[in-house]
């Protein structure tokens, strides 16, 4: 996604992947559908996953964009 660093080698990519995965494993809450705040949001406001209100407020459309030349040269 936007804002992620552009790794220069596979070794750097692998190190970053491992660090993110290891950090995630240590979190007490890892699954959004088990998050009490998300459950409350759906119960009290959105009503159901993939419903009209949740689709309108949470979904987006993809727009293909070109690469930024200055980021590719780093």
Buried (B, 14 or more C-beta within 10 A) or exposed (E): EEEEEEEEEEEEEEEEEEEEEEEEEEEEEEEEEEEEEBEEBBEEEBEEEEEEEBEEEEEEEEEEEEEEEEEEEE
